[in-house]
Amino acid sequence: MIASASTTAASNIFALRLSDEWKFSAEIAGLPLLITVLAFGVAMLLFRYWTARKLPNFEIDAAELGFGDHKVSFKPNELDRQIAYSIWVELSTRKIGLPIDLEDDVIAEIYDSWYAFFAVTRGLIKDIPVRKVRGDSTGKIISLSIEVLNEGLRPHLTKWQARFRHWYDKQLASKGDFSPQELQKNFPAFEELGTDILAVNQRLRSYRQRMYALATGQEGTSKI
């Protein structure tokens, strides 16, 4: 005795059968099941190929970010977009990726924000599975992020941070009548430091916009 369940349109298209020995079998009208499975697999491969072709090549001008005159070109995958989104969020919620105004912003707090960004970005990179790092596109975006830290941000911090903080802490302790914004303007090399910090800020804002474009697939200014 054989029990069966079927779905019909004009005729039986697909049927599942259960024999007396409790064995399942599947039948597709006019077409062997193996051929159907293979056809479905080919269709999925074609879909993935078509989707991959829809993703455009992405290009980042390294000179715009302050290191080298080369361009970084790659076809991003979903992991790359996730990395870019995480970095963009960090840049958008800290002073590091937002415009700096030395009339109102406190340099010591800017340096705190930059230091925190260093730690967060290192953490994001370390959390990427090593098997993914071998991929061409993911490897490039990781290298880009490391270059932004080491060549776009670190030189300014190496030159200025210790000198400024040493001076600022001493002045803050002895001249309590001044606001931090007023006090920092008395730094002996304030103009040179200010010019450099604004240049770094501009490069980091460009980096933020590139991460936004990579994460969303949209060029232009992010909404945050």
Summary of the structure (lengths in Angstrom):
residues: 224
radius of gyration: 28.7
end to end distance: 67.9
largest distance: 98.7
contacts: 582
relative contact order: 0.12
helix: 62%
strand: 12%
